[in-house]
Amino acid sequence: MGTPNEKRYENCTYHRIGRSGLKVAPLSLGLWHNFGGDASYDNCREMVLGAFDLGITHFDLANNYGPPPGSAEKMFGRILKSELAAHRNELLIATKAGYDMWPGPYGDFGSRKYLLSSLDDSLRRMGVDYVDIFYHHRPDPDTPLAETMGALDSAVRSGKALYVGLSNYNAAQLKQAYAVLAELKTPFVVNQVRYNMFDRAVEKELVATADELGIGLTVFSPLAQGMLTERYLQGVPADSRAGGASVFLNNSDITADRIDKVRALGKIAASRGQTIAQLALAFVLRHASVSSVIVGASRLQQIVDCFGVTKKMSLSAEELIQIETILS
């Protein structure tokens, strides 16, 4: 790569993750989509390097991201080796394990065997000695919690992870896991959850619980898979996620009611000099416990546009009332 932007850390104020020593930009880059085996290396490279030039240091992966599973980690590892190896200490690399990865009884959920084997595989795919955050990707109803949390603790003690996190844990599960990890003195810093204007379940208990425990929240799907943008205001484009075969968003999700709400939100966004996406991100980031929103992208300009939220993140009481009226 060329010389990174020397002023990249002047672009935003970095947020502390919970009560840890880690800080992260309000925006993180997620590699859930568009970094799989059929993705263009040049485009992926441009997105990763462009994000880094903006001051984004947190790159969010998982063992099953692709498709096929593992391919996003391979893509990121290739970019890291060829372009960012000299900047490894500036990067916050996170990966997860918890979803189906290989046949048989040891390739899914939360056993010690699965988690630690998967972490070794992730490190090989990315070509790194350690990750900064290793997450358990989802609760396991069958494996004892102590076993799963003990595996996360072992990942840190082995030097293969610096911190641990959880993903998709609700408030009660978060409290239970926190108690186990606190007893082990494991550096547990973050819970990653789905949260956006159309999916506000975390507001009921989880935000307050995270505040109470001093655990940061990182948020995925903050734009509701693209619904909280201008993308679908004129119908469903053939090349969009809803227009394709995505299991995460389909045509039936794009209801007239939701489109009306997005249009109304657009008027508030315009009055603030923002896009709908930027307003949606500011809404999620208004909570002190939300350390960063994880955005996906298919091209660099989408990342740049979303990063514009850092110029105006505060929402007035009047704006929040207007937003609540629209969303109710």
ZADO-1210 file (C-alpha; in nm, 4 decimals, padded with zeros to 6 digits):
<atoms>
<atom x="00.0000" y="00.0000" z="00.0000" code="MET" pos="1"/>
<atom x="00.1006" y="00.3611" z="-00.0171" code="GLY" pos="2"/>
<atom x="00.1739" y="00.5545" z="00.2971" code="THR" pos="3"/>
<atom x="-00.1325" y="00.5478" z="00.5266" code="PRO" pos="4"/>
<atom x="-00.3080" y="00.8745" z="00.5966" code="ASN" pos="5"/>
<atom x="-00.0898" y="01.0390" z="00.8602" code="GLU" pos="6"/>
<atom x="-00.3888" y="01.2245" z="01.0048" code="LYS" pos="7"/>
<atom x="-00.6118" y="00.9172" z="01.0321" code="ARG" pos="8"/>
<atom x="-00.6396" y="00.9394" z="01.4097" code="TYR" pos="9"/>
<atom x="-00.7612" y="01.2975" z="01.3925" code="GLU" pos="10"/>
<atom x="-01.0843" y="01.2010" z="01.2182" code="ASN" pos="11"/>
<atom x="-01.2906" y="01.1138" z="01.5255" code="CYS" pos="12"/>
<atom x="-01.3042" y="01.0751" z="01.9015" code="THR" pos="13"/>
<atom x="-01.2328" y="00.7172" z="02.0075" code="TYR" pos="14"/>
<atom x="-01.4711" y="00.5436" z="02.2472" code="HIS" pos="15"/>
<atom x="-01.3610" y="00.3272" z="02.5376" code="ARG" pos="16"/>
<atom x="-01.4986" y="-00.0283" z="02.5281" code="ILE" pos="17"/>
<atom x="-01.6705" y="-00.0679" z="02.8630" code="GLY" pos="18"/>
<atom x="-01.4260" y="-00.0126" z="03.1471" code="ARG" pos="19"/>
<atom x="-01.1342" y="-00.1648" z="02.9577" code="SER" pos="20"/>
<atom x="-00.8259" y="00.0087" z="02.8263" code="GLY" pos="21"/>
<atom x="-00.9380" y="-00.0520" z="02.4665" code="LEU" pos="22"/>
<atom x="-01.0609" y="00.2348" z="02.2545" code="LYS" pos="23"/>
<atom x="-01.2302" y="00.2104" z="01.9182" code="VAL" pos="24"/>
<atom x="-01.3659" y="00.4452" z="01.6531" code="ALA" pos="25"/>
<atom x="-01.7450" y="00.4907" z="01.6507" code="PRO" pos="26"/>
<atom x="-01.7412" y="00.2930" z="01.3250" code="LEU" pos="27"/>
<atom x="-01.5928" y="-00.0528" z="01.2741" code="SER" pos="28"/>
<atom x="-01.5699" y="-00.2547" z="00.9537" code="LEU" pos="29"/>
<atom x="-01.7501" y="-00.5877" z="00.9491" code="GLY" pos="30"/>
<atom x="-01.6499" y="-00.8608" z="00.7050" code="LEU" pos="31"/>
<atom x="-01.9709" y="-01.0632" z="00.7394" code="TRP" pos="32"/>
<atom x="-02.0654" y="-01.0038" z="00.3752" code="HIS" pos="33"/>
<atom x="-01.8711" y="-00.9210" z="00.0572" code="ASN" pos="34"/>
<atom x="-01.5355" y="-01.0681" z="00.1657" code="PHE" pos="35"/>
<atom x="-01.6026" y="-01.4294" z="00.0687" code="GLY" pos="36"/>
<atom x="-01.4416" y="-01.6614" z="-00.1798" code="GLY" pos="37"/>
<atom x="-01.5986" y="-01.4986" z="-00.4855" code="ASP" pos="38"/>
<atom x="-01.5188" y="-01.1412" z="-00.3769" code="ALA" pos="39"/>
<atom x="-01.2770" y="-00.9209" z="-00.5692" code="SER" pos="40"/>
<atom x="-00.9444" y="-00.8960" z="-00.3871" code="TYR" pos="41"/>
<atom x="-00.8859" y="-00.5461" z="-00.5222" code="ASP" pos="42"/>
<atom x="-01.2227" y="-00.4244" z="-00.3957" code="ASN" pos="43"/>
<atom x="-01.1736" y="-00.5852" z="-00.0541" code="CYS" pos="44"/>
<atom x="-00.8262" y="-00.4364" z="-00.0327" code="ARG" pos="45"/>
<atom x="-00.9601" y="-00.0925" z="-00.1184" code="GLU" pos="46"/>
<atom x="-01.2269" y="-00.1154" z="00.1521" code="MET" pos="47"/>
<atom x="-00.9903" y="-00.2333" z="00.4265" code="VAL" pos="48"/>
<atom x="-00.7165" y="00.0175" z="00.3452" code="LEU" pos="49"/>
<atom x="-00.9677" y="00.2975" z="00.2955" code="GLY" pos="50"/>
<atom x="-01.1236" y="00.2222" z="00.6321" code="ALA" pos="51"/>
<atom x="-00.7812" y="00.2290" z="00.7975" code="PHE" pos="52"/>
<atom x="-00.7067" y="00.5647" z="00.6350" code="ASP" pos="53"/>
<atom x="-01.0243" y="00.7024" z="00.7940" code="LEU" pos="54"/>
<atom x="-00.9048" y="00.5939" z="01.1388" code="GLY" pos="55"/>
<atom x="-01.1065" y="00.2724" z="01.1604" code="ILE" pos="56"/>
<atom x="-00.8896" y="00.0186" z="01.3418" code="THR" pos="57"/>
<atom x="-01.1454" y="-00.2455" z="01.4423" code="HIS" pos="58"/>
<atom x="-01.2037" y="-00.5221" z="01.1873" code="PHE" pos="59"/>
<atom x="-01.4758" y="-00.7687" z="01.2837" code="ASP" pos="60"/>
<atom x="-01.4678" y="-01.1266" z="01.1545" code="LEU" pos="61"/>
<atom x="-01.5908" y="-01.4738" z="01.2450" code="ALA" pos="62"/>
<atom x="-01.4874" y="-01.8256" z="01.1546" code="ASN" pos="63"/>
<atom x="-01.8004" y="-01.8790" z="00.9442" code="ASN" pos="64"/>
<atom x="-01.7936" y="-01.5525" z="00.7454" code="TYR" pos="65"/>
<atom x="-01.7754" y="-01.6035" z="00.3718" code="GLY" pos="66"/>
<atom x="-01.9125" y="-01.7861" z="00.1890" code="PRO" pos="67"/>
<atom x="-01.7642" y="-02.0395" z="00.2100" code="PRO" pos="68"/>
<atom x="-01.6950" y="-02.0386" z="00.5852" code="PRO" pos="69"/>
<atom x="-01.3429" y="-01.9220" z="00.6594" code="GLY" pos="70"/>
<atom x="-01.2955" y="-01.7330" z="00.3354" code="SER" pos="71"/>
<atom x="-01.3406" y="-01.3854" z="00.4864" code="ALA" pos="72"/>
<atom x="-01.0595" y="-01.4578" z="00.7317" code="GLU" pos="73"/>
<atom x="-00.8417" y="-01.5764" z="00.4452" code="LYS" pos="74"/>
<atom x="-00.9163" y="-01.2603" z="00.2479" code="MET" pos="75"/>
<atom x="-00.8386" y="-01.0393" z="00.5455" code="PHE" pos="76"/>
<atom x="-00.5208" y="-01.2340" z="00.6157" code="GLY" pos="77"/>
<atom x="-00.4049" y="-01.1831" z="00.2589" code="ARG" pos="78"/>
<atom x="-00.4626" y="-00.8068" z="00.2829" code="ILE" pos="79"/>
<atom x="-00.2977" y="-00.7929" z="00.6229" code="LEU" pos="80"/>
<atom x="00.0127" y="-00.9761" z="00.5043" code="LYS" pos="81"/>
<atom x="00.0608" y="-00.7761" z="00.1866" code="SER" pos="82"/>
<atom x="-00.0496" y="-00.4321" z="00.3019" code="GLU" pos="83"/>
<atom x="-00.0826" y="-00.3863" z="00.6778" code="LEU" pos="84"/>
<atom x="00.1685" y="-00.6176" z="00.8440" code="ALA" pos="85"/>
<atom x="00.3767" y="-00.3220" z="00.9601" code="ALA" pos="86"/>
<atom x="00.0661" y="-00.1769" z="01.1282" code="HIS" pos="87"/>
<atom x="-00.0481" y="-00.4876" z="01.3192" code="ARG" pos="88"/>
<atom x="-00.0119" y="-00.3110" z="01.6542" code="ASN" pos="89"/>
<atom x="-00.2561" y="-00.0427" z="01.5385" code="GLU" pos="90"/>
<atom x="-00.5269" y="-00.2920" z="01.4456" code="LEU" pos="91"/>
<atom x="-00.8006" y="-00.4393" z="01.6612" code="LEU" pos="92"/>
<atom x="-00.8743" y="-00.7750" z="01.4979" code="ILE" pos="93"/>
<atom x="-01.1716" y="-00.9702" z="01.6281" code="ALA" pos="94"/>
<atom x="-01.3044" y="-01.3119" z="01.5371" code="THR" pos="95"/>
<atom x="-01.5717" y="-01.5452" z="01.6709" code="LYS" pos="96"/>
<atom x="-01.6724" y="-01.9088" z="01.6961" code="ALA" pos="97"/>
<atom x="-02.0126" y="-02.0542" z="01.7743" code="GLY" pos="98"/>
<atom x="-02.1857" y="-02.1441" z="01.4496" code="TYR" pos="99"/>
<atom x="-02.1554" y="-02.4579" z="01.2369" code="ASP" pos="100"/>
<atom x="-01.8099" y="-02.5008" z="01.0828" code="MET" pos="101"/>
<atom x="-01.7384" y="-02.8688" z="01.0171" code="TRP" pos="102"/>
<atom x="-01.9188" y="-03.2071" z="01.0286" code="PRO" pos="103"/>
<atom x="-01.9632" y="-03.4088" z="01.3423" code="GLY" pos="104"/>
<atom x="-02.0407" y="-03.3219" z="01.7042" code="PRO" pos="105"/>
<atom x="-01.7399" y="-03.0929" z="01.7619" code="TYR" pos="106"/>
<atom x="-01.7941" y="-02.8286" z="01.4936" code="GLY" pos="107"/>
<atom x="-02.0643" y="-02.6083" z="01.6427" code="ASP" pos="108"/>
<atom x="-02.1836" y="-02.4138" z="01.9490" code="PHE" pos="109"/>
<atom x="-01.9663" y="-02.3835" z="02.2610" code="GLY" pos="110"/>
<atom x="-01.7627" y="-02.6842" z="02.3665" code="SER" pos="111"/>
<atom x="-01.4041" y="-02.6318" z="02.4729" code="ARG" pos="112"/>
<atom x="-01.2888" y="-02.8558" z="02.1882" code="LYS" pos="113"/>
<atom x="-01.4771" y="-02.6568" z="01.9253" code="TYR" pos="114"/>
<atom x="-01.3838" y="-02.3085" z="02.0450" code="LEU" pos="115"/>
<atom x="-01.0127" y="-02.3663" z="02.0885" code="LEU" pos="116"/>
<atom x="-00.9792" y="-02.5711" z="01.7680" code="SER" pos="117"/>
<atom x="-01.1662" y="-02.3004" z="01.5789" code="SER" pos="118"/>
<atom x="-00.9440" y="-02.0261" z="01.7177" code="LEU" pos="119"/>
<atom x="-00.6346" y="-02.2130" z="01.5980" code="ASP" pos="120"/>
<atom x="-00.7927" y="-02.2412" z="01.2524" code="ASP" pos="121"/>
<atom x="-00.8770" y="-01.8696" z="01.2484" code="SER" pos="122"/>
<atom x="-00.5223" y="-01.7738" z="01.3393" code="LEU" pos="123"/>
<atom x="-00.3876" y="-01.9896" z="01.0555" code="ARG" pos="124"/>
<atom x="-00.6316" y="-01.8443" z="00.8036" code="ARG" pos="125"/>
<atom x="-00.5408" y="-01.4870" z="00.8950" code="MET" pos="126"/>
<atom x="-00.1708" y="-01.5564" z="00.9420" code="GLY" pos="127"/>
<atom x="-00.1544" y="-01.3967" z="01.2868" code="VAL" pos="128"/>
<atom x="-00.0233" y="-01.5144" z="01.6225" code="ASP" pos="129"/>
<atom x="-00.3166" y="-01.3745" z="01.8176" code="TYR" pos="130"/>
<atom x="-00.6454" y="-01.1897" z="01.7824" code="VAL" pos="131"/>
<atom x="-00.7299" y="-00.8900" z="01.9921" code="ASP" pos="132"/>
<atom x="-01.0822" y="-01.0084" z="02.0763" code="ILE" pos="133"/>
<atom x="-01.2106" y="-01.3654" z="02.0617" code="PHE" pos="134"/>
<atom x="-01.5886" y="-01.3961" z="02.0872" code="TYR" pos="135"/>
<atom x="-01.8239" y="-01.6786" z="02.1638" code="HIS" pos="136"/>
<atom x="-02.0700" y="-01.6159" z="01.8794" code="HIS" pos="137"/>
<atom x="-02.3935" y="-01.7365" z="02.0408" code="ARG" pos="138"/>
<atom x="-02.5140" y="-01.8977" z="02.3642" code="PRO" pos="139"/>
<atom x="-02.5049" y="-02.2766" z="02.3792" code="ASP" pos="140"/>
<atom x="-02.8116" y="-02.4269" z="02.5531" code="PRO" pos="141"/>
<atom x="-02.6444" y="-02.7636" z="02.6132" code="ASP" pos="142"/>
<atom x="-02.2796" y="-02.7048" z="02.7037" code="THR" pos="143"/>
<atom x="-02.2183" y="-02.5923" z="03.0640" code="PRO" pos="144"/>
<atom x="-02.1518" y="-02.2191" z="03.0755" code="LEU" pos="145"/>
<atom x="-01.8406" y="-02.2802" z="03.2857" code="ALA" pos="146"/>
<atom x="-01.6908" y="-02.4907" z="03.0056" code="GLU" pos="147"/>
<atom x="-01.7541" y="-02.2289" z="02.7365" code="THR" pos="148"/>
<atom x="-01.6249" y="-01.9426" z="02.9495" code="MET" pos="149"/>
<atom x="-01.3283" y="-02.1541" z="03.0560" code="GLY" pos="150"/>
<atom x="-01.2371" y="-02.2025" z="02.6901" code="ALA" pos="151"/>
<atom x="-01.2411" y="-01.8244" z="02.6387" code="LEU" pos="152"/>
<atom x="-01.0201" y="-01.7847" z="02.9430" code="ASP" pos="153"/>
<atom x="-00.7776" y="-02.0439" z="02.8042" code="SER" pos="154"/>
<atom x="-00.7586" y="-01.8528" z="02.4764" code="ALA" pos="155"/>
<atom x="-00.6246" y="-01.5524" z="02.6659" code="VAL" pos="156"/>
<atom x="-00.3905" y="-01.7480" z="02.8926" code="ARG" pos="157"/>
<atom x="-00.2420" y="-01.9235" z="02.5890" code="SER" pos="158"/>
<atom x="-00.1600" y="-01.5870" z="02.4329" code="GLY" pos="159"/>
<atom x="-00.3894" y="-01.6455" z="02.1359" code="LYS" pos="160"/>
<atom x="-00.6329" y="-01.3682" z="02.2343" code="ALA" pos="161"/>
<atom x="-00.5865" y="-01.0490" z="02.4333" code="LEU" pos="162"/>
<atom x="-00.9510" y="-00.9987" z="02.5329" code="TYR" pos="163"/>
<atom x="-01.2716" y="-01.1988" z="02.5091" code="VAL" pos="164"/>
<atom x="-01.6245" y="-01.1081" z="02.4108" code="GLY" pos="165"/>
<atom x="-01.9687" y="-01.2558" z="02.3724" code="LEU" pos="166"/>
<atom x="-02.2183" y="-01.2172" z="02.0911" code="SER" pos="167"/>
<atom x="-02.5976" y="-01.2477" z="02.0916" code="ASN" pos="168"/>
<atom x="-02.6159" y="-01.2915" z="02.4704" code="TYR" pos="169"/>
<atom x="-02.9233" y="-01.1354" z="02.6320" code="ASN" pos="170"/>
<atom x="-02.9161" y="-00.9489" z="02.9632" code="ALA" pos="171"/>
<atom x="-02.9643" y="-01.2547" z="03.1857" code="ALA" pos="172"/>
<atom x="-02.7079" y="-01.4596" z="02.9930" code="GLN" pos="173"/>
<atom x="-02.4640" y="-01.1683" z="03.0026" code="LEU" pos="174"/>
<atom x="-02.4880" y="-01.1482" z="03.3814" code="LYS" pos="175"/>
<atom x="-02.4303" y="-01.5206" z="03.4208" code="GLN" pos="176"/>
<atom x="-02.1300" y="-01.5202" z="03.1878" code="ALA" pos="177"/>
<atom x="-01.9875" y="-01.2089" z="03.3506" code="TYR" pos="178"/>
<atom x="-01.9941" y="-01.3779" z="03.6931" code="ALA" pos="179"/>
<atom x="-01.7973" y="-01.6777" z="03.5639" code="VAL" pos="180"/>
<atom x="-01.5411" y="-01.4686" z="03.3757" code="LEU" pos="181"/>
<atom x="-01.4973" y="-01.2295" z="03.6695" code="ALA" pos="182"/>
<atom x="-01.4180" y="-01.5257" z="03.8932" code="GLU" pos="183"/>
<atom x="-01.1593" y="-01.6431" z="03.6398" code="LEU" pos="184"/>
<atom x="-01.0253" y="-01.2850" z="03.6085" code="LYS" pos="185"/>
<atom x="-01.0617" y="-01.3081" z="03.2306" code="THR" pos="186"/>
<atom x="-01.0407" y="-00.9751" z="03.0420" code="PRO" pos="187"/>
<atom x="-01.4032" y="-00.9782" z="02.9236" code="PHE" pos="188"/>
<atom x="-01.4818" y="-00.6449" z="02.7594" code="VAL" pos="189"/>
<atom x="-01.7649" y="-00.6595" z="02.5050" code="VAL" pos="190"/>
<atom x="-02.0980" y="-00.8083" z="02.3978" code="ASN" pos="191"/>
<atom x="-02.1923" y="-00.7835" z="02.0303" code="GLN" pos="192"/>
<atom x="-02.5622" y="-00.7518" z="01.9546" code="VAL" pos="193"/>
<atom x="-02.8093" y="-00.6691" z="01.6777" code="ARG" pos="194"/>
<atom x="-02.9558" y="-00.3211" z="01.7200" code="TYR" pos="195"/>
<atom x="-03.1161" y="-00.0707" z="01.4880" code="ASN" pos="196"/>
<atom x="-03.4182" y="00.1581" z="01.4677" code="MET" pos="197"/>
<atom x="-03.6383" y="-00.1342" z="01.3596" code="PHE" pos="198"/>
<atom x="-03.4972" y="-00.3840" z="01.6123" code="ASP" pos="199"/>
<atom x="-03.4743" y="-00.2266" z="01.9576" code="ARG" pos="200"/>
<atom x="-03.4975" y="-00.5310" z="02.1838" code="ALA" pos="201"/>
<atom x="-03.1629" y="-00.4493" z="02.3466" code="VAL" pos="202"/>
<atom x="-03.3086" y="-00.1283" z="02.4910" code="GLU" pos="203"/>
<atom x="-03.5337" y="-00.3233" z="02.7291" code="LYS" pos="204"/>
<atom x="-03.2608" y="-00.4598" z="02.9553" code="GLU" pos="205"/>
<atom x="-02.9321" y="-00.5164" z="02.7796" code="LEU" pos="206"/>
<atom x="-02.8134" y="-00.1567" z="02.7503" code="VAL" pos="207"/>
<atom x="-02.8670" y="-00.0972" z="03.1230" code="ALA" pos="208"/>
<atom x="-02.7054" y="-00.4303" z="03.2131" code="THR" pos="209"/>
<atom x="-02.3979" y="-00.3508" z="03.0059" code="ALA" pos="210"/>
<atom x="-02.3724" y="-00.0138" z="03.1811" code="ASP" pos="211"/>
<atom x="-02.4033" y="-00.1802" z="03.5202" code="GLU" pos="212"/>
<atom x="-02.1346" y="-00.4395" z="03.4478" code="LEU" pos="213"/>
<atom x="-01.8996" y="-00.2057" z="03.2626" code="GLY" pos="214"/>
<atom x="-01.9171" y="-00.4111" z="02.9441" code="ILE" pos="215"/>
<atom x="-01.9123" y="-00.2358" z="02.6084" code="GLY" pos="216"/>
<atom x="-02.1567" y="-00.3101" z="02.3295" code="LEU" pos="217"/>
<atom x="-02.0645" y="-00.3380" z="01.9639" code="THR" pos="218"/>
<atom x="-02.3632" y="-00.3326" z="01.7327" code="VAL" pos="219"/>
<atom x="-02.4172" y="-00.5258" z="01.4112" code="PHE" pos="220"/>
<atom x="-02.6874" y="-00.4599" z="01.1497" code="SER" pos="221"/>
<atom x="-02.7231" y="-00.0944" z="01.2606" code="PRO" pos="222"/>
<atom x="-02.8775" y="-00.0107" z="00.9211" code="LEU" pos="223"/>
<atom x="-03.1170" y="-00.3091" z="00.9223" code="ALA" pos="224"/>
<atom x="-02.9407" y="-00.4723" z="00.6262" code="GLN" pos="225"/>
<atom x="-02.9705" y="-00.1526" z="00.4243" code="GLY" pos="226"/>
<atom x="-03.3347" y="-00.0688" z="00.4965" code="MET" pos="227"/>
<atom x="-03.2275" y="00.2388" z="00.6935" code="LEU" pos="228"/>
<atom x="-03.0735" y="00.4020" z="00.3886" code="THR" pos="229"/>
<atom x="-03.2038" y="00.5528" z="00.0655" code="GLU" pos="230"/>
<atom x="-03.1507" y="00.2139" z="-00.1009" code="ARG" pos="231"/>
<atom x="-03.5145" y="00.0979" z="-00.1092" code="TYR" pos="232"/>
<atom x="-03.7068" y="00.4241" z="-00.1332" code="LEU" pos="233"/>
<atom x="-03.7775" y="00.3770" z="-00.5040" code="GLN" pos="234"/>
<atom x="-03.8391" y="00.0014" z="-00.4933" code="GLY" pos="235"/>
<atom x="-03.6163" y="-00.3043" z="-00.4596" code="VAL" pos="236"/>
<atom x="-03.3111" y="-00.2901" z="-00.6893" code="PRO" pos="237"/>
<atom x="-03.2283" y="-00.6179" z="-00.8603" code="ALA" pos="238"/>
<atom x="-02.8689" y="-00.6034" z="-00.7331" code="ASP" pos="239"/>
<atom x="-02.9698" y="-00.5346" z="-00.3711" code="SER" pos="240"/>
<atom x="-02.9660" y="-00.7798" z="-00.0820" code="ARG" pos="241"/>
<atom x="-03.3465" y="-00.7868" z="-00.0688" code="ALA" pos="242"/>
<atom x="-03.3602" y="-00.8363" z="-00.4450" code="GLY" pos="243"/>
<atom x="-03.1327" y="-01.1374" z="-00.4336" code="GLY" pos="244"/>
<atom x="-03.1288" y="-01.4661" z="-00.2474" code="ALA" pos="245"/>
<atom x="-03.0170" y="-01.3363" z="00.0923" code="SER" pos="246"/>
<atom x="-03.1586" y="-01.5197" z="00.3939" code="VAL" pos="247"/>
<atom x="-03.1036" y="-01.2062" z="00.6034" code="PHE" pos="248"/>
<atom x="-03.3258" y="-00.9704" z="00.4052" code="LEU" pos="249"/>
<atom x="-03.5897" y="-01.0407" z="00.1427" code="ASN" pos="250"/>
<atom x="-03.8529" y="-00.8553" z="-00.0518" code="ASN" pos="251"/>
<atom x="-04.1227" y="-00.9157" z="00.2097" code="SER" pos="252"/>
<atom x="-03.9179" y="-00.7238" z="00.4679" code="ASP" pos="253"/>
<atom x="-03.9474" y="-00.4053" z="00.2619" code="ILE" pos="254"/>
<atom x="-04.2987" y="-00.3109" z="00.3721" code="THR" pos="255"/>
<atom x="-04.4845" y="00.0078" z="00.2819" code="ALA" pos="256"/>
<atom x="-04.4966" y="00.1024" z="00.6501" code="ASP" pos="257"/>
<atom x="-04.1211" y="00.0759" z="00.6850" code="ARG" pos="258"/>
<atom x="-04.0590" y="00.2735" z="00.3685" code="ILE" pos="259"/>
<atom x="-04.2895" y="00.5475" z="00.4988" code="ASP" pos="260"/>
<atom x="-04.0931" y="00.5565" z="00.8224" code="LYS" pos="261"/>
<atom x="-03.7616" y="00.5758" z="00.6386" code="VAL" pos="262"/>
<atom x="-03.8918" y="00.8665" z="00.4292" code="ARG" pos="263"/>
<atom x="-04.0008" y="01.0494" z="00.7450" code="ALA" pos="264"/>
<atom x="-03.6638" y="00.9836" z="00.9062" code="LEU" pos="265"/>
<atom x="-03.5053" y="01.1232" z="00.5922" code="GLY" pos="266"/>
<atom x="-03.6639" y="01.4615" z="00.6614" code="LYS" pos="267"/>
<atom x="-03.5040" y="01.4719" z="01.0073" code="ILE" pos="268"/>
<atom x="-03.1727" y="01.3616" z="00.8607" code="ALA" pos="269"/>
<atom x="-03.1876" y="01.6340" z="00.5949" code="ALA" pos="270"/>
<atom x="-03.2548" y="01.8983" z="00.8590" code="SER" pos="271"/>
<atom x="-02.9347" y="01.7848" z="01.0328" code="ARG" pos="272"/>
<atom x="-02.7336" y="01.7827" z="00.7109" code="GLY" pos="273"/>
<atom x="-02.7063" y="01.4035" z="00.7240" code="GLN" pos="274"/>
<atom x="-02.8060" y="01.0984" z="00.5278" code="THR" pos="275"/>
<atom x="-03.0651" y="00.8553" z="00.6621" code="ILE" pos="276"/>
<atom x="-02.7858" y="00.6087" z="00.7342" code="ALA" pos="277"/>
<atom x="-02.5907" y="00.8637" z="00.9365" code="GLN" pos="278"/>
<atom x="-02.9002" y="00.9481" z="01.1418" code="LEU" pos="279"/>
<atom x="-02.9657" y="00.5773" z="01.2041" code="ALA" pos="280"/>
<atom x="-02.6080" y="00.5286" z="01.3229" code="LEU" pos="281"/>
<atom x="-02.6246" y="00.8339" z="01.5506" code="ALA" pos="282"/>
<atom x="-02.9438" y="00.6933" z="01.7045" code="PHE" pos="283"/>
<atom x="-02.7695" y="00.3693" z="01.7996" code="VAL" pos="284"/>
<atom x="-02.4519" y="00.5441" z="01.9169" code="LEU" pos="285"/>
<atom x="-02.6427" y="00.7702" z="02.1573" code="ARG" pos="286"/>
<atom x="-02.5996" y="00.5154" z="02.4364" code="HIS" pos="287"/>
<atom x="-02.2769" y="00.5481" z="02.6342" code="ALA" pos="288"/>
<atom x="-02.2414" y="00.1694" z="02.6474" code="SER" pos="289"/>
<atom x="-02.2422" y="00.1399" z="02.2662" code="VAL" pos="290"/>
<atom x="-01.8730" y="00.1618" z="02.1842" code="SER" pos="291"/>
<atom x="-01.8973" y="00.1153" z="01.8079" code="SER" pos="292"/>
<atom x="-02.1316" y="00.0242" z="01.5254" code="VAL" pos="293"/>
<atom x="-02.0142" y="-00.2453" z="01.2851" code="ILE" pos="294"/>
<atom x="-02.0983" y="-00.1613" z="00.9258" code="VAL" pos="295"/>
<atom x="-02.0685" y="-00.3843" z="00.6242" code="GLY" pos="296"/>
<atom x="-02.0026" y="-00.2555" z="00.2758" code="ALA" pos="297"/>
<atom x="-01.9673" y="-00.3630" z="-00.0837" code="SER" pos="298"/>
<atom x="-01.7560" y="-00.0624" z="-00.1816" code="ARG" pos="299"/>
<atom x="-01.5401" y="00.1971" z="-00.0094" code="LEU" pos="300"/>
<atom x="-01.7748" y="00.4914" z="-00.0679" code="GLN" pos="301"/>
<atom x="-02.0354" y="00.3283" z="00.1570" code="GLN" pos="302"/>
<atom x="-01.7833" y="00.3204" z="00.4416" code="ILE" pos="303"/>
<atom x="-01.6876" y="00.6819" z="00.3793" code="VAL" pos="304"/>
<atom x="-02.0538" y="00.7859" z="00.3777" code="ASP" pos="305"/>
<atom x="-02.1274" y="00.6037" z="00.7043" code="CYS" pos="306"/>
<atom x="-01.8150" y="00.7497" z="00.8652" code="PHE" pos="307"/>
<atom x="-01.9743" y="01.0894" z="00.8122" code="GLY" pos="308"/>
<atom x="-02.1778" y="01.0234" z="01.1275" code="VAL" pos="309"/>
<atom x="-01.8699" y="01.1139" z="01.3313" code="THR" pos="310"/>
<atom x="-01.9195" y="01.4790" z="01.2318" code="LYS" pos="311"/>
<atom x="-02.2534" y="01.4964" z="01.4134" code="LYS" pos="312"/>
<atom x="-02.3478" y="01.2218" z="01.6564" code="MET" pos="313"/>
<atom x="-02.5478" y="01.4056" z="01.9228" code="SER" pos="314"/>
<atom x="-02.9276" y="01.4127" z="01.9012" code="LEU" pos="315"/>
<atom x="-03.1386" y="01.6791" z="02.0704" code="SER" pos="316"/>
<atom x="-03.4317" y="01.5921" z="02.2963" code="ALA" pos="317"/>
<atom x="-03.6677" y="01.7321" z="02.0338" code="GLU" pos="318"/>
<atom x="-03.5122" y="01.5184" z="01.7590" code="GLU" pos="319"/>
<atom x="-03.5414" y="01.2062" z="01.9737" code="LEU" pos="320"/>
<atom x="-03.9114" y="01.2783" z="02.0324" code="ILE" pos="321"/>
<atom x="-03.9629" y="01.3182" z="01.6577" code="GLN" pos="322"/>
<atom x="-03.7816" y="00.9908" z="01.5896" code="ILE" pos="323"/>
<atom x="-03.9812" y="00.8040" z="01.8545" code="GLU" pos="324"/>
<atom x="-04.3046" y="00.9347" z="01.7029" code="THR" pos="325"/>
<atom x="-04.2037" y="00.8043" z="01.3614" code="ILE" pos="326"/>
<atom x="-04.0918" y="00.4652" z="01.4892" code="LEU" pos="327"/>
<atom x="-04.3888" y="00.4045" z="01.7184" code="SER" pos="328"/>
</atoms>
